[in-house]
Amino acid sequence: MKNGTEGISYFQRYLSVWVLLCMVVGVLIGYFIPSIPSTLGKLELSGISIPIAVLIWVMIYPMMMKVDFQSIKRVGKNPKGLFVTWITNWLIKPFTMYGITYLFLFVVFRAWITPELATEYLAGAVLLGAAPCTAMVFVWSTLTKGNPAYTVVQVATNDLIILVAFVPIVKFLLGVSNVSVPYSTLFVSIILFVVIPLVGGIVTRISVIKSKGKEYFENIFLHKFDNATTIGLLLTLVIIFSSQAEVILSNPIHIVLIAVPLILQTFLIFFVAYGAAKLVSLPFDIAAPAGMIGASNFFELAVAVAIALFGTTSPAALATTVGVLTEVPVMLTLVRIANKTKGGFQ
């Protein structure tokens, strides 16, 4: 048992190195063996990559097995975490995304980006800002040992708000009248990343506890999946960066310029939600996921809308793609920050 524990700690200790290697390997695969990402790219459902969906299941399944209905019922007794999530995601995030991105693209980087390009890059950033995350939040919650039941409710209610708030916010900030939500992408995402793994996790939990007892389930069975989240995350990085190798290599300077405001926005929103959670005396296992939901993005939705509005090769679509590229490394940094500041919570 000791060797297994040491293996896990060694693996986790150098996670940032593995992340960097997987990003490089992904780009090399995409450049030298483009048939691999091309083939994987054809495997999609309503704009959602099936291979990435499978890896996300691998990542979030261990967390879903920890959810029980009694815990979900108790969420209503402490709704402050939900209020923090809703206010951050819908009353703050889209507008700070617009403001920060406008400042950098039109003022700080005006010598390198024309106003026309800046306008479309800004549109892509706003689409990201108006689409808080659905799937990967469960991964970040797992890595911070977040409350599984509370995270499920936070994500589920957020998805309901997207249905009514996404279009008005995008229209208001961009002045675009013909915005339409690809509801198939939204609904398929909810079913794939919330409903199916949640049902599967609960069925597994009930079956194992019924046959071998709760002590076996918590102390032995769950630990069999200890490395699943990290391995799934690294393989996801390889797929993402292999599929975007051409974009990365052909637009390196603009990718860096777009990434700067997106990264700053991610840190800002995380600390807004995380700090607010501490101010209202929420426990760490609710505060950390609350910060992660606002910081990360529902990039499948943002990319789909950008392509529908502006075209596949548009600067707006490129901006949403940069959001995809920066998300995992930045969110892993925030996971580390959250875990190191855990002691400041009750």
C-alpha positions as CSV (number, residue, x, y, z in Angstrom):
1,M,0.0,0.0,0.0
2,K,2.9,2.3,0.8
3,N,4.3,2.0,-2.7
4,G,1.0,2.9,-4.3
5,T,0.7,6.0,-2.1
6,E,4.2,7.0,-3.0
7,G,3.5,6.5,-6.7
8,I,0.4,8.8,-6.5
9,S,2.2,11.5,-4.6
10,Y,5.2,11.4,-7.0
11,F,2.8,11.6,-10.0
12,Q,0.9,14.5,-8.4
13,R,4.0,16.3,-7.4
14,Y,5.2,16.7,-11.0
15,L,1.8,17.2,-12.5
16,S,2.8,20.6,-14.0
17,V,5.6,18.8,-15.9
18,W,3.3,16.1,-17.2
19,V,0.8,18.8,-18.3
20,L,3.5,20.6,-20.3
21,L,4.7,17.4,-21.9
22,C,1.2,16.5,-22.9
23,M,0.7,19.9,-24.5
24,V,3.9,19.5,-26.5
25,V,3.1,15.9,-27.5
26,G,-0.3,17.0,-28.6
27,V,1.1,19.7,-30.9
28,L,3.7,17.3,-32.3
29,I,1.0,14.7,-33.1
30,G,-1.2,17.3,-34.7
31,Y,1.7,18.6,-36.8
32,F,3.4,15.4,-37.9
33,I,0.4,13.0,-37.8
34,P,-2.6,15.2,-38.6
35,S,-4.7,12.1,-39.5
36,I,-5.0,11.3,-35.8
37,P,-6.8,14.5,-34.7
38,S,-8.6,14.6,-38.0
39,T,-10.1,11.2,-37.4
40,L,-10.9,11.9,-33.8
41,G,-12.5,15.2,-34.8
42,K,-15.1,13.4,-36.9
43,L,-16.3,11.6,-33.8
44,E,-18.7,14.2,-32.4
45,L,-22.3,14.6,-31.3
46,S,-23.9,18.1,-31.5
47,G,-20.4,19.7,-31.6
48,I,-19.2,17.7,-28.6
49,S,-16.1,15.5,-29.1
50,I,-17.0,11.9,-28.2
51,P,-13.4,10.9,-27.3
52,I,-13.2,13.9,-24.9
53,A,-16.6,13.1,-23.5
54,V,-15.4,9.6,-22.7
55,L,-12.3,11.0,-21.0
56,I,-14.4,13.4,-19.0
57,W,-16.5,10.4,-17.8
58,V,-13.3,8.8,-16.7
59,M,-12.4,12.0,-14.8
60,I,-15.7,12.7,-13.1
61,Y,-17.0,9.2,-12.4
62,P,-15.2,8.8,-9.1
63,M,-16.8,12.0,-7.9
64,M,-20.2,11.0,-9.0
65,M,-20.0,7.8,-7.0
66,K,-19.6,9.9,-3.8
67,V,-23.0,11.6,-4.4
68,D,-26.0,10.4,-2.4
69,F,-29.5,11.7,-2.5
70,Q,-29.5,12.7,1.2
71,S,-26.6,15.1,0.5
72,I,-28.5,16.6,-2.4
73,K,-31.5,17.2,-0.2
74,R,-29.3,19.1,2.3
75,V,-28.1,21.6,-0.2
76,G,-31.2,23.6,0.2
77,K,-30.4,24.2,3.8
78,N,-27.3,26.1,2.9
79,P,-28.0,28.0,-0.3
80,K,-25.3,30.7,0.1
81,G,-22.9,28.7,-2.2
82,L,-25.6,28.8,-4.9
83,F,-26.0,32.5,-4.5
84,V,-22.3,33.1,-4.8
85,T,-22.2,31.0,-8.0
86,W,-25.2,32.7,-9.6
87,I,-24.1,36.2,-8.8
88,T,-20.5,35.7,-10.0
89,N,-21.4,33.9,-13.2
90,W,-24.2,36.1,-14.4
91,L,-23.9,39.5,-12.8
92,I,-20.1,39.9,-12.8
93,K,-18.3,37.5,-15.1
94,P,-19.7,38.5,-18.6
95,F,-19.1,42.2,-17.9
96,T,-15.6,41.9,-16.5
97,M,-14.7,39.6,-19.4
98,Y,-15.9,42.4,-21.8
99,G,-14.0,45.1,-19.8
100,I,-10.7,43.4,-19.4
101,T,-10.6,42.0,-23.0
102,Y,-11.5,45.5,-24.4
103,L,-8.8,47.1,-22.4
104,F,-6.1,44.8,-23.7
105,L,-7.2,44.4,-27.3
106,F,-8.1,48.0,-28.0
107,V,-5.6,49.8,-25.7
108,V,-2.7,47.8,-24.5
109,F,-2.2,45.7,-27.7
110,R,-3.5,48.2,-30.2
111,A,0.0,48.4,-31.9
112,W,-0.3,44.7,-32.8
113,I,-4.0,44.2,-33.4
114,T,-6.2,46.2,-35.8
115,P,-9.6,47.5,-34.5
116,E,-11.4,45.1,-36.9
117,L,-9.6,42.1,-35.5
118,A,-9.9,43.3,-31.9
119,T,-13.7,43.6,-32.4
120,E,-14.0,39.9,-33.4
121,Y,-11.6,38.7,-30.8
122,L,-13.7,40.6,-28.2
123,A,-16.8,38.8,-29.5
124,G,-15.2,35.4,-29.0
125,A,-14.1,36.4,-25.4
126,V,-17.7,37.6,-24.6
127,L,-19.1,34.2,-25.8
128,L,-16.7,32.5,-23.4
129,G,-17.6,34.9,-20.5
130,A,-21.3,34.2,-20.9
131,A,-21.0,30.5,-20.9
132,P,-19.8,29.1,-17.5
133,C,-18.6,25.5,-17.4
134,T,-20.7,22.3,-17.2
135,A,-18.4,19.3,-17.5
136,M,-14.8,20.2,-16.4
137,V,-16.1,21.7,-13.1
138,F,-16.5,18.2,-11.8
139,V,-12.8,17.6,-12.5
140,W,-11.7,20.7,-10.6
141,S,-14.1,19.9,-7.8
142,T,-12.6,16.4,-7.5
143,L,-9.1,17.8,-7.4
144,T,-10.0,20.1,-4.6
145,K,-12.0,17.4,-2.8
146,G,-15.2,19.5,-3.3
147,N,-18.6,18.5,-1.9
148,P,-19.9,16.2,-4.7
149,A,-23.6,16.7,-4.1
150,Y,-23.3,20.5,-3.8
151,T,-21.2,20.7,-7.0
152,V,-23.9,18.8,-8.9
153,V,-26.6,21.2,-7.8
154,Q,-24.4,24.2,-8.6
155,V,-23.8,23.0,-12.1
156,A,-27.4,21.9,-12.7
157,T,-28.8,25.3,-11.7
158,N,-26.2,27.0,-13.7
159,D,-27.2,25.1,-16.8
160,L,-30.9,26.1,-16.3
161,I,-29.8,29.8,-16.1
162,I,-27.8,29.5,-19.4
163,L,-31.1,28.7,-21.1
164,V,-32.5,32.1,-20.3
165,A,-29.5,34.4,-19.7
166,F,-27.0,33.5,-22.4
167,V,-28.7,35.1,-25.4
168,P,-29.7,38.4,-23.7
169,I,-26.2,38.9,-22.2
170,V,-24.5,38.3,-25.6
171,K,-26.9,40.6,-27.4
172,F,-26.4,43.3,-24.9
173,L,-22.6,43.2,-24.8
174,L,-22.0,42.7,-28.6
175,G,-25.1,44.4,-30.1
176,V,-25.6,41.3,-32.2
177,S,-29.3,40.6,-32.9
178,N,-29.3,37.2,-34.5
179,V,-27.7,35.2,-31.6
180,S,-29.2,31.8,-31.2
181,V,-28.2,29.1,-28.8
182,P,-27.5,25.7,-30.2
183,Y,-29.8,24.0,-27.8
184,S,-28.7,20.5,-29.0
185,T,-25.2,21.2,-27.8
186,L,-26.5,22.5,-24.5
187,F,-28.9,19.6,-23.8
188,V,-26.5,16.9,-25.1
189,S,-23.8,18.3,-22.8
190,I,-26.1,18.2,-19.8
191,I,-27.1,14.6,-20.5
192,L,-23.5,13.5,-21.3
193,F,-21.7,15.3,-18.4
194,V,-24.3,15.5,-15.7
195,V,-27.2,13.0,-16.1
196,I,-25.4,9.9,-17.4
197,P,-22.4,9.9,-15.0
198,L,-24.5,10.9,-12.1
199,V,-27.0,8.1,-12.6
200,G,-24.1,5.7,-13.3
201,G,-22.2,6.8,-10.1
202,I,-25.3,6.5,-7.9
203,V,-26.1,3.0,-9.3
204,T,-22.5,1.9,-8.7
205,R,-22.6,3.3,-5.2
206,I,-25.8,1.5,-4.3
207,S,-24.7,-1.8,-5.8
208,V,-21.3,-1.9,-4.2
209,I,-22.6,-0.8,-0.7
210,K,-25.4,-3.4,-1.0
211,S,-23.0,-6.2,-1.8
212,K,-19.9,-5.4,0.2
213,G,-20.8,-2.7,2.7
214,K,-20.2,1.1,3.0
215,E,-16.8,0.6,4.7
216,Y,-15.5,-1.4,1.7
217,F,-16.9,1.2,-0.7
218,E,-15.3,4.2,1.0
219,N,-12.0,2.7,2.1
220,I,-11.2,0.3,-0.8
221,F,-13.4,0.6,-3.8
222,L,-13.2,4.4,-4.3
223,H,-9.4,4.4,-4.0
224,K,-9.2,2.1,-7.1
225,F,-10.0,5.2,-9.1
226,D,-7.5,7.6,-7.4
227,N,-5.4,8.2,-10.6
228,A,-8.3,8.2,-13.0
229,T,-9.0,11.9,-12.9
230,T,-5.4,12.9,-13.5
231,I,-4.8,10.4,-16.3
232,G,-8.0,11.4,-18.1
233,L,-7.0,15.0,-17.8
234,L,-3.6,14.5,-19.4
235,L,-5.1,12.5,-22.2
236,T,-7.6,15.2,-22.8
237,L,-4.8,17.8,-23.1
238,V,-3.1,15.6,-25.8
239,I,-6.3,15.5,-27.8
240,I,-7.1,19.2,-27.4
241,F,-3.6,20.4,-28.4
242,S,-3.3,17.9,-31.3
243,S,-6.6,19.2,-32.7
244,Q,-5.4,22.8,-32.5
245,A,-1.8,22.3,-33.6
246,E,-2.3,24.2,-36.9
247,V,-4.0,27.1,-35.1
248,I,-1.2,27.3,-32.5
249,L,1.7,27.2,-35.0
250,S,0.1,29.6,-37.5
251,N,-1.0,32.3,-35.1
252,P,1.4,32.2,-32.2
253,I,1.6,35.9,-31.5
254,H,-2.1,36.6,-31.6
255,I,-2.8,33.5,-29.5
256,V,-0.5,34.9,-26.8
257,L,-2.1,38.4,-27.0
258,I,-5.7,36.9,-26.8
259,A,-4.6,34.6,-23.9
260,V,-3.4,37.5,-21.7
261,P,-6.9,39.0,-20.9
262,L,-8.5,35.6,-20.8
263,I,-6.1,34.3,-18.2
264,L,-6.3,37.5,-16.1
265,Q,-10.1,37.3,-16.3
266,T,-10.0,33.6,-15.1
267,F,-7.9,34.5,-12.1
268,L,-10.1,37.6,-11.3
269,I,-13.4,35.6,-11.4
270,F,-12.0,32.8,-9.3
271,F,-10.8,35.1,-6.5
272,V,-14.1,37.0,-6.6
273,A,-16.2,33.9,-6.1
274,Y,-13.6,32.2,-3.8
275,G,-13.3,35.4,-1.7
276,A,-17.1,35.9,-1.5
277,A,-17.5,32.3,-0.3
278,K,-15.1,32.9,2.5
279,L,-16.8,36.2,3.4
280,V,-20.1,34.4,3.8
281,S,-18.4,31.6,5.9
282,L,-18.9,28.8,3.4
283,P,-16.7,25.6,4.0
284,F,-13.8,25.0,1.7
285,D,-15.5,22.0,-0.1
286,I,-18.2,24.4,-1.3
287,A,-16.1,27.5,-1.8
288,A,-13.5,25.9,-4.1
289,P,-16.0,24.5,-6.6
290,A,-17.9,27.9,-6.5
291,G,-14.7,29.6,-7.6
292,M,-14.0,27.0,-10.3
293,I,-17.4,27.2,-11.9
294,G,-17.1,30.9,-12.6
295,A,-13.5,30.7,-13.7
296,S,-13.9,27.9,-16.2
297,N,-15.9,28.0,-19.4
298,F,-18.5,26.0,-21.4
299,F,-16.2,26.2,-24.4
300,E,-18.2,23.7,-26.6
301,L,-21.1,26.2,-26.4
302,A,-18.9,29.2,-27.0
303,V,-17.2,27.7,-30.0
304,A,-20.5,26.5,-31.5
305,V,-22.0,30.0,-31.3
306,A,-18.9,31.7,-32.6
307,I,-18.8,29.5,-35.7
308,A,-22.6,30.0,-36.2
309,L,-22.3,33.8,-36.0
310,F,-18.9,34.5,-37.5
311,G,-17.7,31.4,-39.4
312,T,-15.3,28.5,-38.8
313,T,-12.2,30.5,-39.7
314,S,-13.2,33.7,-38.0
315,P,-11.2,35.6,-35.5
316,A,-14.1,35.2,-33.0
317,A,-13.8,31.4,-33.4
318,L,-10.1,31.7,-32.9
319,A,-10.6,33.6,-29.6
320,T,-12.9,30.9,-28.2
321,T,-10.3,28.3,-29.3
322,V,-7.7,30.2,-27.2
323,G,-10.0,29.8,-24.3
324,V,-9.9,26.0,-24.8
325,L,-6.1,26.0,-25.0
326,T,-5.6,28.1,-21.8
327,E,-8.3,26.6,-19.6
328,V,-6.7,23.4,-18.3
329,P,-3.2,24.8,-17.4
330,V,-4.8,27.9,-15.8
331,M,-7.4,25.9,-13.9
332,L,-4.8,23.5,-12.6
333,T,-2.9,26.5,-11.2
334,L,-6.1,27.6,-9.5
335,V,-6.7,24.1,-8.1
336,R,-3.2,24.3,-6.5
337,I,-3.9,27.8,-5.1
338,A,-7.2,26.6,-3.6
339,N,-5.6,23.5,-2.0
340,K,-2.8,25.6,-0.5
341,T,-5.3,28.1,1.0
342,K,-7.6,25.5,2.4
343,G,-6.5,26.2,5.9
344,G,-8.2,29.7,5.8
345,F,-11.6,28.1,5.8
346,Q,-13.7,26.6,8.6
